[in-house]
């Protein structure tokens, strides 16, 4: 008499497979995807396993239920992961929309900002202080906001400085509006 493991195998094209593996591969071929195992494929696999199990040595029902519970948990975790990613995207869109709305109120207003640059020597190499930190120089500019931009998640305003266009990081802005008694100037 054949052993019980040989009853759970299928030979196709000279290669012997476990019945469950063969059924899963065939199901994947029929669905056109062999890299995805969704809930329906899992249930088909479970039914196929039950069809081809040895009646003299059946598998424990508790094992099937445990597999189903594990798959269900995995599916729920995948659903939660997908929902959290979608929520993150929605929040990012809301934040961008709100930020654009707030920044668009600045259009037409005068702003002042400070731009910090690293000092370099004649060869273009950064000058460093005694602690090894680059020496920086701050320059103040004044201009009129003509537009708003968000590029790669970084908010900027577009300013006109005496006919020249400057893209200014929101974090560099130190004043919005004119100071009474001052004339507009740009460096």
RALINJO-V974631 format. One record per residue. N is the residue number from 1. NEAR is the number of other C-alpha atoms within 10 Angstrom. D_CENTER is the distance of its C-alpha to the mean C-alpha in Angstrom with 2 decimals. Layout:
BEGIN
<<N,NEAR,D_CENTER> <N,NEAR,D_CENTER>>
END
This chain:
BEGIN
<<1,3,57.63> <2,6,54.05> <3,8,51.68> <4,14,49.06> <5,11,46.11> <6,13,47.63> <7,14,47.61> <8,16,43.81> <9,17,43.36> <10,17,43.32> <11,11,44.55> <12,9,43.25> <13,5,44.20> <14,7,45.79> <15,7,42.72> <16,12,42.78> <17,15,39.66> <18,17,39.20> <19,21,39.59> <20,22,36.27> <21,15,34.39> <22,18,36.35> <23,20,35.71> <24,21,31.96> <25,16,32.00> <26,13,34.18> <27,18,32.02> <28,16,28.95> <29,11,31.08> <30,10,32.28> <31,11,28.84> <32,10,27.76> <33,11,24.88> <34,13,25.62> <35,8,22.21> <36,10,21.35> <37,15,23.36> <38,10,23.04> <39,13,25.43> <40,9,28.12> <41,15,28.20> <42,17,28.55> <43,14,31.39> <44,15,33.06> <45,21,32.89> <46,18,34.41> <47,13,37.19> <48,17,37.87> <49,20,38.17> <50,16,40.61> <51,13,42.58> <52,17,43.09> <53,18,43.73> <54,16,47.19> <55,11,49.37> <56,7,51.45> <57,9,48.49> <58,11,45.83> <59,13,42.55> <60,8,42.18> <61,10,40.73> <62,9,38.99> <63,10,36.98> <64,14,35.81> <65,12,34.90> <66,11,32.99> <67,14,30.97> <68,16,30.31> <69,12,29.28> <70,12,26.87> <71,17,25.31> <72,14,25.16> <73,12,23.43> <74,12,20.81> <75,14,20.32> <76,12,20.02> <77,12,17.42> <78,12,15.34> <79,12,16.00> <80,12,15.04> <81,12,11.66> <82,12,11.08> <83,12,12.65> <84,12,10.73> <85,12,7.33> <86,12,9.66> <87,12,11.29> <88,12,8.54> <89,12,8.18> <90,12,11.96> <91,12,12.53> <92,13,10.79> <93,12,13.01> <94,12,15.93> <95,13,15.71> <96,16,15.69> <97,13,18.52> <98,12,20.46> <99,14,20.20> <100,17,21.40> <101,12,24.19> <102,11,25.27> <103,18,25.25> <104,16,27.11> <105,12,29.98> <106,18,30.52> <107,16,31.47> <108,15,35.14> <109,14,35.31> <110,20,36.30> <111,23,33.98> <112,22,34.61> <113,20,32.11> <114,18,32.39> <115,14,30.93> <116,12,31.08> <117,12,31.78> <118,13,32.73> <119,15,36.42> <120,14,37.35> <121,8,40.69> <122,6,42.53> <123,6,40.63> <124,8,37.22> <125,10,36.49> <126,15,35.07> <127,14,37.83> <128,14,37.25> <129,10,39.18> <130,7,41.12> <131,6,38.03> <132,8,36.13> <133,10,33.83> <134,15,33.57> <135,14,36.00> <136,16,34.46> <137,11,36.15> <138,12,35.24> <139,11,36.27> <140,15,36.48> <141,19,36.03> <142,22,36.87> <143,26,35.88> <144,24,35.27> <145,26,31.84> <146,17,31.62> <147,17,27.98> <148,22,24.44> <149,17,21.28> <150,14,17.59> <151,7,16.20> <152,6,12.70> <153,10,12.62> <154,11,16.05> <155,18,18.91> <156,21,22.22> <157,24,25.57> <158,18,27.87> <159,25,31.36> <160,20,34.71> <161,18,36.79> <162,13,40.28> <163,8,39.11> <164,8,36.23> <165,14,32.56> <166,17,30.30> <167,15,26.58> <168,22,26.41> <169,17,23.61> <170,14,23.98> <171,11,24.33> <172,14,27.36> <173,18,29.27> <174,12,32.28> <175,13,34.26> <176,16,34.05> <177,13,37.38> <178,14,40.79> <179,10,42.93> <180,6,46.32> <181,6,48.95> <182,7,46.55> <183,8,46.25> <184,16,42.99> <185,12,42.50> <186,13,39.88> <187,9,39.97>>
END
